[in-house]
Amino acid sequence: MNLLAFAYALASLLIPYFVCGCNESEKQVLLHFKQSIVDKRNNLESWSGNEHCCSWRGIQCNIDGHITKLDLSDLYLKGDQMLTVSCS
């Protein structure tokens, strides 16, 4: 594969991520979840309404901006809220 073809392939993968950001309804669910937990170490500081959630700590998204992975296992969070995920 030549350099131009590689650059085009890479751009086609990354441009939607930066242009589209994350799914707004999924973002709102995460912000609601954040309000219900105790984050003494401020590990979820990146979880802000101003940033798209695909760049937040512990979040991974697919090319369409939908969350595909949520990993908060090492963040020492506390709370009583259970996050229920429904895939439709």
N, C-alpha and C positions, 0 to 999 in steps of 0.2 A: 504494500500500500504506500503510495507516495505521500509526501507531507501535506499537500493540498487536500487530498481525500481524507486524511486523518483529521486535519483541522476542521473540515466540513462536518465530519461525523461527530467530533467532539462538540462543536458549536450547536449542532442539532439536538444534542442531549442536554446541554447546559442552558441554552437560551430560554426554553420554557420554564425552567426552574427559577431563573431570575426575573422573568417577566411576569409569570403567573403567580408566583408565590404559593402559599398554601391554601387549602380549602377553607373558606371563611367559617362555615358551620363547625368544622373540626377545631379550628382555632378558638372559637368561642367556648366549646366544650372544655378545652384544655385550660383556658383562662378561668372558667368557673371552678374547675378542679383545683387549680392553684390557690384560689381563695379559701378553699376548705382545708388546706393542710398547713402544718407548721414547718417552715423552712428556715431554721435558725442560722444556718451557714450561708444563706442567700444563694444556694446552688441554682435556683430557677430565676436568677436575675435576668437572663436573656429572654424569659417568657414575658414579652411585653406586647401590648396592642399595636405598637409602632413597627415591629419587625414581623416578617412572615415566619410562620411557625416551623417551616422546614429547616431553618437555621438555629432553632432553639436547642439547648442542651438536652440530650436524651431523646430527640425526635429524629426520625428518618422518614423521608417521603419518597414516593415514586415520581416518575417524570411528569405525571398529571397534577402533582401537588397534593395528593392524598397521603395521609400518614400511614406508613406501613409498619413502623416499629416505634415502640415507646419503651425506653429502658431507663428506669429511675432507681435501679437496684443499688447503686453505690452512693446515693445522695443523702442518706440519713434523714429522710423525711418522716414526719409523723402526722397522723390525722385519722379521723373516723370515716371519711368519705370513701365509698367504694366506686371505682370507675367502671361503668358498664358500657361495653362496646357492642354495637349492633352493626353487622355488615349486611347491606341490602343492595 
